[in-house]
Amino acid sequence: MFKSEKSRMRAIFAGIVLLTLIATLFNFGAQYNKLADKLSLPLVKDVPFHLGLDLLGGTHLVYRADVSEISDKDKSLSVEGVRDVIERRVNVFGVSEPIVQTAKAGNEYRIVVELAGVKDVNEAIKMIGETPLLEFKEENKEVKELTLEQEKEMNEFNTTAENKSQEVMRKIKAGEDFFALASEYSEADSELGWISNQSAYADIYEKASKLEPGDISAGFFEDEDGLNLIKVTDKRAAKESGEIGLDKKEVKASHILICYSGADYCESGLSKEEAKKKIEAIKSQATPATFGELAAEYSTEPGASDSMGDLGWFTREMMVDEFSNTVFNQEVGTISDVVETQFGFHIIYKQDEKTIYEYKVSRIFIDTKKKTDITGPEDPWKNTELTGKFLQRSSVQFDPNDGSPQVLLQFDSEGKDLFADITRRNVGKPVAIFLDGYPISIPTVNEAITSGDAVISGKFNIKEAKLLAQRLNAGALPVPIELINQQTVGATLGKTSMEKSLQAGIIGVILVAFFMIIFYRWPGVLAVISLIIYGLIVLAIFKLWPVTLTLAGLAGFILSIGMAVDANVLIFARLKEELRSGKTISVAINEAFRRAWPSIRDGNISTLLTCFVLIQFTTSIVKGFAITLALGVLVSMFSAIVITKYLMKITMKEGIENKRWLFGIK
């Protein structure tokens, strides 16, 4: 064997080992993190499996959409609009991977809803069945004021809280134990655990970042919830999401942007080539001392003349990838080469960098009252009389000047008058369009509109414009839905089904492993190792995709294991024949894989084609089965043709063909 081929084999083997380790970390992230926390090792993100309703428990609902009042050309769009509304409604319940699909049975339009893990089925059915509510709202300038009695109540409550905080501070200064005082006085959870700069406790994190482990804050401080006294018990470097062992950093930088016609949010008339030449000319002049002045003079970023290109402190995920990859890899005090992003060309001056830390925090919390606790939060929007019942229809059209997509609104006679009044009093101001309590568009009124037809324009692509029109029609067109079928799976039944399925799968895999080892001996052992790696990779893909696992999906996965075994059987059967004919082990391995490949390829391609048809033209359980089977088949080809092959080449040396018992040859 040539040296270059040996190096190639070692590199592939190292890649297989690395891939196996990564897949193992993804599959057993929770178990690894428990051990890593004790040993102060880097943690990994634990990604859970997404379970379908037949495993997690839940309900399967089928609705009939009444489209009898809708014109034929609008029926499909109207039903899609209702599907979109239902999908957003069921997300309120926090269910695991809800599935909402439309289907047509004869002349009937149906909507299929699968809610895995939903706790209140009746409430879900009630909310889903409501007609979509479309509302037009304007800015709310009204300010809620407290009554004298309410203000007195708030002040008395806060005085009591302040007295309690002073009492706690006297005891802290007297040397009493912080945790004992937390148990006695804290009015909320005193153990916050590890908090980061992206957690819900922004004010607490800011105070903790100025302390070292063992320190207590100088006194109580107020956040939006109440008064806090904190103690930092531990500190560690935060880790980059998805990066094993890489400390999370924060960078302070400035940049100069030269955008060009066609770049996002760019009003420059420069061509791409002209912008590139201009930024390169600026780069040749730029130094750390002159960078701010050059940014103020040349940068096309809005406000650059005042900010001098300063971006302040930011983390990797706050910028687009091209920008972050450059600035986080360059040295502090340097100016980058030209970087292109969707906004144009940049050069970046990296001023400083620091590690972001997480803090383990305990606190004593004392509740206070604010004005909004009594009056409720100020609503930035207030209702108008205009609702979806006055909207005749919404459609997509194109701007005759530049061809950009727009959304056209057409109101009836009463809606025309209401809309005219709204636009007259809101010229230059935004008017929000809400669907089921959520804003779907907030256009600015350019002029009073009295014709009854309005156009929403902006930086839409055709897909976004169609989605907005679809949502508007969902709240405007009368599409009642009727529940015609409901099937509920209990969580206990789902858990039992999953346990039995996994048990059956494990028993099957063990029996297959015994068969492979007994019948094919050493190649069988390697096949079992390859199948284990195959299983780890497929399960990791299920987590990362993510694939919603159902009983049918698990069946597809187990079936794909059988197909992976079939591939190995074809290869090993051919290997036996090649060894019986007297060929050396290296020649026999190559020939076995070469001759077995056409059969493996054809069998798997036919299966993949079937899966493709099922994915395209079926829904729910059948589609889940097809997806898991297709993924399993693709990975099984990789495991048989790459993993098994190179395990054999690494472990089987020349001369081993004489030990025929190792291959099950008599």
Secondary structure as GFF3:
##gff-version 3
##sequence-region A 1 666
A	DSSP	alpha_helix	3	27	.	.	.	ID=ss1
A	DSSP	alpha_helix	29	39	.	.	.	ID=ss2
A	DSSP	beta_strand	50	51	.	.	.	ID=ss3
A	DSSP	alpha_helix	53	56	.	.	.	ID=ss4
A	DSSP	beta_strand	58	65	.	.	.	ID=ss5
A	DSSP	alpha_helix	72	91	.	.	.	ID=ss6
A	DSSP	beta_strand	99	105	.	.	.	ID=ss7
A	DSSP	beta_strand	108	116	.	.	.	ID=ss8
A	DSSP	alpha_helix	121	128	.	.	.	ID=ss9
A	DSSP	beta_strand	134	139	.	.	.	ID=ss10
A	DSSP	alpha_helix	148	173	.	.	.	ID=ss11
A	DSSP	alpha_helix	178	185	.	.	.	ID=ss12
A	DSSP	beta_strand	191	195	.	.	.	ID=ss13
A	DSSP	alpha_helix	202	208	.	.	.	ID=ss14
A	DSSP	beta_strand	221	222	.	.	.	ID=ss15
A	DSSP	beta_strand	226	237	.	.	.	ID=ss16
A	DSSP	beta_strand	249	258	.	.	.	ID=ss17
A	DSSP	alpha_helix	272	285	.	.	.	ID=ss18
A	DSSP	alpha_helix	291	298	.	.	.	ID=ss19
A	DSSP	alpha_helix	304	307	.	.	.	ID=ss20
A	DSSP	beta_strand	310	315	.	.	.	ID=ss21
A	DSSP	three_ten_helix	316	318	.	.	.	ID=ss22
A	DSSP	alpha_helix	321	327	.	.	.	ID=ss23
A	DSSP	beta_strand	339	341	.	.	.	ID=ss24
A	DSSP	beta_strand	344	355	.	.	.	ID=ss25
A	DSSP	beta_strand	357	367	.	.	.	ID=ss26
A	DSSP	alpha_helix	371	375	.	.	.	ID=ss27
A	DSSP	beta_strand	381	387	.	.	.	ID=ss28
A	DSSP	three_ten_helix	388	390	.	.	.	ID=ss29
A	DSSP	beta_strand	391	398	.	.	.	ID=ss30
A	DSSP	beta_strand	405	411	.	.	.	ID=ss31
A	DSSP	alpha_helix	413	424	.	.	.	ID=ss32
A	DSSP	beta_strand	431	435	.	.	.	ID=ss33
A	DSSP	beta_strand	438	441	.	.	.	ID=ss34
A	DSSP	beta_strand	453	456	.	.	.	ID=ss35
A	DSSP	alpha_helix	462	476	.	.	.	ID=ss36
A	DSSP	beta_strand	481	489	.	.	.	ID=ss37
A	DSSP	alpha_helix	491	520	.	.	.	ID=ss38
A	DSSP	alpha_helix	522	544	.	.	.	ID=ss39
A	DSSP	beta_strand	548	549	.	.	.	ID=ss40
A	DSSP	alpha_helix	551	580	.	.	.	ID=ss41
A	DSSP	alpha_helix	585	617	.	.	.	ID=ss42
A	DSSP	alpha_helix	620	638	.	.	.	ID=ss43
A	DSSP	pi_helix	639	644	.	.	.	ID=ss44
A	DSSP	alpha_helix	645	651	.	.	.	ID=ss45
A	DSSP	three_ten_helix	656	658	.	.	.	ID=ss46
A	DSSP	three_ten_helix	660	663	.	.	.	ID=ss47
###
